[in-house]
Structures are given as C-alpha cells and as structure tokens.
Amino acid sequence: MSIERNSEGCLLMDPEKVAAEVTPKFSRYNGGWIKRVDGLDKKYANGYSLVGEFVEKGLQWLKPGLYLDCSIEGSRKHPERRYSLFRLLPDGTSVLLAKAGDYRDWAPRMWPAIEAALAEYNNEEKKYSACDLGATPDQVLIEEITRRGYRVERAA
C-alpha cells in the first residue's frame, strides 16, 4: 500500500485506523480520542501534563511522532479507558510503546516511556537534519532523492 506524503513529510492517514492497528483492545464504543504528544508539562499529574494537540477524526495529514490513544470500552454506566502510547514512523508504520489502564495516575505512569521516546525522536531529528547531510545514511538520501523524482547512479 502506497502512502501519500506532502512536502513537510506528513502522511495522509486516518489516525483511528493507525491506532487500531497497534492498540490492544482498540474501541470507540463509548468514545475516545487521539492526541499528538510533543512534550511533557510535569506541573500537572494528569492528562494535562501531555503537551500537544488532539487530532481530528478521518483522513488527514499526520506528522510522524508520538501519539496517545484513549479507547473507551465497557458499558455506558461503567466505561473503561485504556491508554496506548504509539509512535508513527516516517514509513507509515506504527509501534506500540506503552499502555496504561483506567487508573487515576495513568499519565504519570506513561511519563518514562514518553520521555524516552521524545529523546530518541529528538536524536533522530538531529542526526538526519538537512544541516548535516554527512551523517545521513546513503540509503536514506537515495530514497528521498528518488521520491522527489530524480534518478540516482553511483559514480565509478
């Protein structure tokens, strides 16, 4: 399956479909939401500690990075929330990083996984930045040049 990309590196995808592929017990029976996680604000010890924007439903441009899914299942009287932190990779695949159940302290339980993932992501951003192409692996450069419509040949 080919994934559409824009000039900013965003992927044309449905966030709920992405979350459903990687999230255990994904459900929208009683609602739910997905939020992009760009950082932490530890002056809060709840969901407000997660810095980022909520994503809308349906097909849209998604930036690779961290996302948190809140699936709400169970009955209407007794809903159960399940939180899953996943990373959307630049190739359109996603990886589950952490999960938490319906606890009052679900957000602080996710902090170590969020901090580790943000540190890893920031290191990759620095490693592959346009300012230092020498650190970028040849295959990554070739794929990007080819994606832009150029032909690449190795010099003899």
N, C-alpha and C positions, 0 to 999 in steps of 0.2 A: 504494500500500500504506500503510495507516494503522499508525502505530507507537504502541503503548501507552506512556503516561508516568505516573509516580507524582508525588506532591506534592513530592518532593525534586528533580524534574527528571531523574530517571533513566529510561532507556529499556529496555523489555522486549525483549531481543535475545539471540541466540546469538553469543558472541564469535568462535567459529571461522568462522561464516558471514560476519560482518563482516570479519574478517581475510582470508578467501578472496576477497572482492570487490576488495580493494585490494592484496593482497600478491602480487608476482610469484613464480611457481613455488611457490605455497602447497602444502604437503604434510603429511600426518600418517602417511605410510607407515612411518617409523621413530620416530614420536612427535613431540613438540613441546609448546609451551606459549605462553601469552599472559600478560603482566604489565602491570598499570596502572603508569604511571610518574608519580610525584608529585614527584620531585626527584632530585638527584644527591648522592652522598657520595664525593668525589674522593680520600678516603684509600685507596680501592680502585681498581685499574686493570683491573677485570674486571666481570662481570655483577653483582657485589655492590655496585657503585657506583650501580646504579639503585634508587632508593628507591620502594617501592610493593608492592602485594600481587599475587600470582598470581590469575588469575581461573579459576573452575571451568569445566568443560565443560557445555554445554547452555544452555537458555533461562534467563535471569536478568536482574536489573536492573543495567544498566551506566550509570555516570555519564559524561557527555561529558568528554573529556580525552585524554591521551596513553596509547597502548598500544604494547607491543613484542611482536611475534610472532616466535617461533623455530620455523621449519619445518625438519624433518629429513627429507631425502630420501636418495637413493643406495642402496647395498646395506647389508645388515646388518653386513658386515665393514668397509665404508668409508662410514659415514654422512657426509652433507654438511649442515651447518647454514647456514641463511640467516636473517638477522635483518632485520626490517622494522619501522620506527617509523611508526605512523599515528595520526591524530587522529580521534576520534569526535566529530562535530559535534552540537549540540543538535537538529538536524532528523533525525538518524539516519543521515546520510551519513558516509562516512569518506574521508580524504585521506592518501595516502602521503607521508611527509615525508623519509624517508631509508632506506637499506638498506645492509647490510654482508654480506660473505661469511664463510666459515668461517676467520677469522683469529684468532690469539691475542688481538689488540688490538681486537676488534670493538667492545667497549663504548666505549673512549675515542674511537674513530672516530665514534661516534654523539653524543658529548657536545655538539658545537656545534649540531647540529640539535635536541637535547633542550633545551638552554639557550634557544635562540631560541623554540622552541615554548612552553616554560614562561613565558617573559617575555611573549609575545603573549597567552597564555591569562590570565595574571595581570592584564594591562592590560585585557582584555575584562571580566574579573570586576569590576574596579574601576569600569569605565565603565558597566556595566549593574547595579550593585549597587542593592538596594532603598533604600539610604540616599540616593541621588541620582537620583531618577526624572527630573529635568530633563535629564539627559544621555542618557537613553534615547530612541531614535528613536520617533516616534509609531507607526509600523507594528509595531514590536516590542511596544509596550504594547497596541495594539489586538488583536494576535494572542493575547497572553496573557489579556487580559480575555475575549475570545471563547472561548478554550479552556476557561475556567472557567464558561462558560455564560451570560455576560452579553451583552446586545446593546449595541453602541456606535453612537452617532449623533453627527455633528459639529454643534456649535452654529452657528447662523447668524451 
